[in-house]
Amino acid sequence: MSSPSAFSLLVEKLSYAYGNKVALNDVNLAVEAGDCAVLLGPNGAGKSTLFSLITHLYNSREGGIFIKGYDVKRQSCQALAHLGVVFQQTTLDMDLSVLQNLYYHASLQGMRRKQATRRIEEELDRQGMLARKNEKIRQLNGGHRRRVEIARALLHQPSLLLLDEPTVGLDVPSRKGIVEHVHALCEDDKLSVLWATHLIDEIYPSDQLIVLHEGKIKAQGSVYEVCGGESTDDISQAFKHLTQGTLR
């Protein structure tokens, strides 16, 4: 295995249990610069537990997690400085404006006001949300709120963006817009993304695919490789086989 610093995210031999219930069992995965890595798994597969460990909300006793080469357990400040996160449940203040939410986050990141103003305008413009910067969050629809959350996560220009089922509850056009935008970030900015989902139609043929089931990695690689060298239209069938324990 290459040095941890060679990857945006490296997870090695990671296990975690809630009491006697094993949530993750010897998980190994890597995300390189510019990768859009899709973490695909049914509900209860362990996706949220993995994200909680990567973000240091939970602490693991077994295994290691490295972000840009920094150990999340022992060098948490340095590691998390390279991380942006969009959780499944919104964490925006509904009674504050878009700008107020983003300035608050920028202050938590230690950004000076001038720098924060520049970065906020850049990210809102890129999200197509600059004209709505003074609107309260509760006035926005679900898709626009997600765009604000992505802008917030990118303010400090992280190397790695975690997305925990960010399209849940969105209508089809909003979902499509978010998927397209995130893939553009990977291609244009070389941002690394780990996207947790159970929706197969959010996967692009160019993505890296990680299939997680019952706390174990069942397959990982390019979509073509996970599909057994067959058409990428076979993702659904490959996923069914992998999560039912009947490999091709």
N, C-alpha and C positions, 0 to 999 in steps of 0.2 A: 504494500500500500504506500502511496506517495505521502509526503509530509502533509499534516493537517492544513498548513498555510496555503497549499495548492488548491484548496477547495473553498467555496463560499460557505458550505456547510458539510461537515463530516460527522456522522454518527457511527460509533463503534461499540458493538457488543452491549447494546443498551437493553436493560430489562427493568420492569417496574411492576409492582403488585399493590393492590389495595387489600391489605390483610392477606387472606389466603387466595384471593382472586388475582390471577396473573393478567395484567393488562397489555404488557409488552414483553416479548421473549426473544432475547438475543437479536435485536434489530441493528442492521448495518445498512447505511445508505450514504450517498455522496451527491452533492449538487455543485456543479462547476459554474464559473462565471458565464452569464448569458443563457443558462439553462432555464427553461420553464419545466419544472418537474412536478408532475401531477401525482398526488398521493391519493390513490383510488381505493376505496374500501366501503363496505356496507356500514350502516349504523352499528356502533359497538365494536368496530374493528380495532380501535385504539388510536385513531387519528387525533382526537382532542387531547388524549393523554400525552402523545408524542409532542404536540405543540406546547402543552403546558410545561414539559421538560425542557424543550428548546428555549422557551421564553423565561425559564428559571422560576416559574410560578410553583413548580414542584422541583424537588431535588432528588436525583437518583443516586442509589448506592452502588449500582452495577453499571459499568460501561462509561463511555465518554461522549461528550458533545462539543464540537469545535466550530466556531464561527470565525471565518478568516484566520484560522489558526489559533484563536484564543479559546481556552478551556472555559466553558460556561460555568462550571462549578468553581474553579479556582481563580478565574480572571473575568468574573461576571460583568464588571463595568466596561472593560475593553471589548468583550464579546458582544454585549447588548448594544453598544454604540454603533455597531455595524448592522443592526437588525431593525426592520420596520414590520409592524404587525397590524393586520385587520382581522379582528375577531368575528365570530359568527353573529354574536349579539352586538348591536351598536353600542358604542361607549361615548358618543357625542352628547353634549349637554343640549337638550331640546329647546331650552329657553334662551340660549345664546345664539348670536349670529354665526355665520360661517367664519367670518374673520375673527370673532372673539374666541371661538373654539381653537382655531389654528394658532393664534397668538399665545393662548394659554399653553398649548403643547410646545410651542417654540421656546417659551420661558422655561419649561421643564427640561428641555434639551440644552439650556444654557446659552441660547442664541441671543445676540444683541438685537435691539429693536430694528436697526437698519438692515441687518442681515436677514432677520425674520421677515420683514416687509418684502424684501426682494424675493426670497424663496417662496413665500406664500403666493405672491403674484405669479411667479413662474409656474408653480404647480397647479394653481387654480386655472390659469390660462391653458395649460396642457390638458386639464380635465374638462375644459369647456365650461367652467363654473365661475369665471372671473366676474361676469355680469351679475351673478347672484350672491356676491360676497357679503352683502349687508342683510340678506334674508335670514330669518331665524331657521334653525334646523327643522323645527316642526312644520314649517311651510314647504319643505322639500319632499318630493316623492322618494320612494325607497332607492331607486337607481341613483338619484342625485346625492342622497346621503352617503351611499357607498363611494361615490366619486370623491366626496369630501374626506372620507376616512382614508382613502388611498392617498390623496394629496397630503393629509396629515402624516401618514406613515412614511412618506418620502421626503418630508421637509429637511431632515438632517442628512439626506443623501446616503442611505444605507446601501450595503452591498447585497443584502438578502432581504426579500420581502416574503413574509408568511401570510397566507390567505386561508382562513379557516371557513370554508364553505360560504364565501362572501356573496353568492348569488341566491341564497335561500330566501324564498318569499318574494323575489322580484318577478316582474312580468317578463315575457319572452324578449321584447326589444331591449329592455334594460339589461337583462342577462347577457344578451349577445354583445351589447356595447361594452360591458365590463370585460368580457372574455377577450374581445378584440383589442381593447386598450392595454390589458396586461401583457398580451403577447407582443404588442408593439413596443412596450417598455423593454422587454427582453431583447428584442431584435435591434432596436435603435440605441438603447443605453447600456446594453450588456448587463442589465440588472438580473440577478438570480432570483427565481421565484420557486417557492414550495407551496403548491395549491392543493389543499385538501378538499375532496369532493366525492360524491357518490353518483354524479351525473356524467354519463359517458359522452354526451354530446358537447361537453365543454373541452374535450381533448382534441388537440391538433395533431396531425400526423408527425409534425416536427418535434413534438414534446418528448421528454423523458417520462417514463411511466413507472410508478412504484405501486404494486398491488399489496395492500395490507389486509390481512384477514385473521381474526382471532389472535391479534397481537404479534403475528409473524409476517415477515416479508415473504410473499409467495412468488414474486417475480419482480425484476426491475431491469430497465434497459430502454432502448428506443421502442416506440409503439410497434414497429415492424418486428423487433426481436421478441417482445412479449406476446405478440400474436403468432409466434411460431414461424416467422418468415412468410406469412401469408398476408392478404389484403388488410389494410388498416380498418376496413369495414367490419372486420372480425373482432373488434375490441370487446363487444358485448358477449360474444361466444367465448372468447378467451377468458374474460372475467368470470363468466359462469363456471367454466371448468376449474379455474384456479380457486375459487371460493367454495366449490363443492368438493374439492379434494380429488378431482379426477382429471389429471393432466392428460394432454394429448399424447 
